[in-house]
Amino acid sequence: TLWLSWLRDGNASHRDDVLNSLEQMLSGGIYDHIAGGLSRYSTDAEWLVPHFEKMLYDNAQLIRFCSWAYAASGNELFRVRIEETIEWLLREMRVDGGAFAASLDADSDGEEGLFYTWSREEIEAALGDDSALFFKHFILSSPHGWEGKPVVHQTLSQQSHYVIDREQIGPLKAKLLTVREQRVRP
């Protein structure tokens, strides 16, 4: 409604509130910072702990809304998240015959988020000396009430720097994806 209000009445504060909310969501754990794509919803008020299920329709809406946000703001973050989400859709959601799956489950081996979460030790083992660069751009947190392994997320400042340093971070994320692919899939 705020976005439509801005389009109708030109109230820039409404646009800015929506863009800020979108940036906050995209920095949180609800966004998969390793593979791309948005989880269905967050289980906490800070957008840190997702319900790890990923839905096709949520991600289609994310792409559409990020394209509107990019057109309205020129913020490269929104373009980057569009690209990452499309790459994820093509890599993980396509099924035989070229169609797309409707969703990916949250659980593997009976544990929510097991496929998606990382310990610091797992990241350091996968990346070696490059883990310092990774942790310059990402945080691992286990928020109060969350019982699983830490969730990868970013501060808004890290998110801004990530957009600038994306070429350096891409190979690190590719290594982590390779490790993730060895895990039991949801």
C-alpha positions as CSV (number, residue, x, y, z in Angstrom):
1,T,0.0,0.0,0.0
2,L,2.9,2.4,0.8
3,W,4.5,1.7,-2.6
4,L,1.2,2.3,-4.4
5,S,0.7,5.5,-2.4
6,W,4.1,6.7,-3.5
7,L,3.3,5.9,-7.2
8,R,-0.1,7.7,-6.9
9,D,0.8,10.7,-4.8
10,G,4.5,11.0,-5.1
11,N,5.1,10.8,-1.3
12,A,8.8,10.0,-1.2
13,S,8.8,9.1,2.4
14,H,6.5,6.2,1.6
15,R,8.9,5.0,-1.1
16,D,11.9,5.4,1.2
17,D,10.1,3.4,4.0
18,V,9.5,0.5,1.6
19,L,13.0,0.6,0.1
20,N,14.4,0.6,3.7
21,S,12.3,-2.4,4.7
22,L,13.3,-4.3,1.6
23,E,17.0,-3.6,2.3
24,Q,16.6,-4.8,5.9
25,M,14.9,-8.0,4.7
26,L,17.6,-8.7,2.1
27,S,20.4,-8.3,4.7
28,G,18.7,-10.7,7.1
29,G,18.9,-14.5,7.3
30,I,15.6,-14.7,5.4
31,Y,17.6,-14.2,2.3
32,D,20.0,-17.0,1.4
33,H,23.3,-15.2,1.1
34,I,25.1,-18.3,-0.2
35,A,22.8,-19.5,-3.0
36,G,20.3,-16.7,-3.5
37,G,16.6,-16.8,-3.0
38,L,14.2,-15.8,-0.2
39,S,12.8,-18.1,2.4
40,R,9.1,-18.1,2.9
41,Y,9.1,-16.0,6.1
42,S,11.1,-15.1,9.2
43,T,10.4,-16.6,12.6
44,D,11.7,-13.5,14.4
45,A,11.2,-9.7,14.2
46,E,14.7,-9.0,13.0
47,W,14.5,-11.1,9.8
48,L,17.4,-13.2,11.1
49,V,15.9,-16.7,11.4
50,P,14.0,-17.9,8.4
51,H,11.6,-20.8,8.1
52,F,13.9,-22.3,5.5
53,E,11.3,-23.4,3.0
54,K,11.6,-21.5,-0.3
55,M,8.6,-20.9,-2.4
56,L,8.6,-20.2,-6.2
57,Y,5.9,-17.6,-5.9
58,D,7.7,-15.7,-3.1
59,N,10.8,-15.5,-5.2
60,A,9.0,-14.5,-8.3
61,Q,7.5,-11.6,-6.3
62,L,10.9,-10.8,-4.9
63,I,12.3,-10.5,-8.4
64,R,9.4,-8.3,-9.5
65,F,9.6,-6.0,-6.5
66,C,13.4,-5.7,-6.6
67,S,13.1,-4.6,-10.2
68,W,10.6,-1.9,-9.2
69,A,12.9,-0.9,-6.3
70,Y,15.9,-0.8,-8.6
71,A,14.1,1.3,-11.2
72,A,12.9,3.7,-8.5
73,S,16.2,4.0,-6.6
74,G,19.1,2.9,-8.9
75,N,20.4,1.0,-5.8
76,E,22.7,-1.8,-7.2
77,L,21.7,-4.0,-4.3
78,F,18.4,-4.7,-5.9
79,R,19.9,-5.6,-9.3
80,V,22.4,-8.0,-7.5
81,R,19.6,-9.7,-5.6
82,I,17.6,-10.1,-8.8
83,E,20.5,-11.8,-10.5
84,E,21.3,-14.0,-7.5
85,T,17.7,-15.1,-7.2
86,I,17.3,-15.9,-10.9
87,E,20.6,-17.9,-10.8
88,W,19.2,-19.8,-7.8
89,L,15.8,-20.5,-9.5
90,L,17.6,-21.8,-12.6
91,R,20.0,-23.9,-10.6
92,E,17.8,-25.4,-7.9
93,M,14.2,-25.0,-8.8
94,R,14.2,-26.4,-12.4
95,V,12.8,-29.9,-12.8
96,D,12.9,-32.4,-15.7
97,G,11.2,-31.0,-18.7
98,G,12.1,-27.4,-18.0
99,A,9.3,-26.6,-15.5
100,F,9.9,-25.2,-12.0
101,A,9.2,-26.8,-8.7
102,A,6.7,-24.9,-6.5
103,S,8.9,-25.1,-3.3
104,L,11.9,-26.5,-1.5
105,D,11.3,-28.0,1.9
106,A,12.9,-26.5,5.0
107,D,14.0,-29.8,6.6
108,S,16.7,-32.3,5.7
109,D,17.3,-35.4,7.9
110,G,14.4,-34.2,10.0
111,E,16.1,-31.0,11.0
112,E,14.9,-27.5,9.9
113,G,17.6,-25.5,8.2
114,L,20.3,-28.2,8.3
115,F,21.0,-27.8,4.6
116,Y,21.3,-24.0,4.8
117,T,23.1,-23.2,8.0
118,W,26.8,-23.1,8.8
119,S,29.1,-23.2,11.8
120,R,32.2,-20.9,11.7
121,E,34.4,-24.0,11.6
122,E,32.6,-25.4,8.5
123,I,33.1,-22.1,6.7
124,E,36.8,-21.9,7.8
125,A,37.4,-25.5,6.6
126,A,35.8,-24.8,3.2
127,L,37.5,-21.4,2.6
128,G,40.8,-21.7,4.5
129,D,42.5,-18.3,4.6
130,D,39.8,-16.8,2.4
131,S,37.4,-17.1,5.4
132,A,38.6,-13.7,6.7
133,L,37.3,-12.1,3.5
134,F,34.0,-13.9,3.9
135,F,33.5,-12.8,7.5
136,K,34.3,-9.2,6.4
137,H,31.1,-9.3,4.4
138,F,28.9,-11.7,6.4
139,I,27.9,-12.6,10.0
140,L,26.9,-15.8,11.6
141,S,24.3,-15.5,14.4
142,S,22.3,-17.8,16.6
143,P,19.5,-15.5,17.8
144,H,17.7,-16.2,21.1
145,G,15.3,-19.0,20.7
146,W,17.0,-20.5,17.6
147,E,18.3,-24.0,18.3
148,G,20.1,-24.7,15.0
149,K,23.5,-23.8,13.7
150,P,24.2,-20.1,13.0
151,V,22.4,-18.2,10.3
152,V,24.4,-16.2,7.7
153,H,23.3,-12.6,7.3
154,Q,24.7,-9.1,6.9
155,T,24.6,-5.7,8.4
156,L,23.4,-3.0,6.1
157,S,27.0,-1.7,5.8
158,Q,28.3,-5.2,4.9
159,Q,25.5,-5.5,2.4
160,S,26.6,-2.2,0.7
161,H,30.2,-3.3,0.6
162,Y,29.2,-6.7,-0.7
163,V,27.6,-5.1,-3.7
164,I,30.9,-3.3,-4.4
165,D,33.1,-6.4,-3.7
166,R,30.8,-9.0,-5.3
167,E,33.4,-10.2,-7.8
168,Q,35.8,-11.1,-4.9
169,I,33.1,-12.9,-2.9
170,G,31.6,-14.9,-5.8
171,P,34.3,-17.6,-5.8
172,L,34.0,-18.0,-2.0
173,K,30.2,-18.5,-2.3
174,A,30.9,-21.0,-5.1
175,K,33.1,-23.0,-2.8
176,L,30.5,-23.0,-0.1
177,L,27.8,-24.1,-2.6
178,T,30.0,-27.0,-3.5
179,V,30.2,-28.0,0.1
180,R,26.5,-27.5,0.6
181,E,25.7,-29.7,-2.4
182,Q,27.3,-32.7,-0.5
183,R,24.7,-32.3,2.3
184,V,21.4,-34.1,2.4
185,R,19.0,-32.0,0.4
186,P,15.6,-30.9,1.7
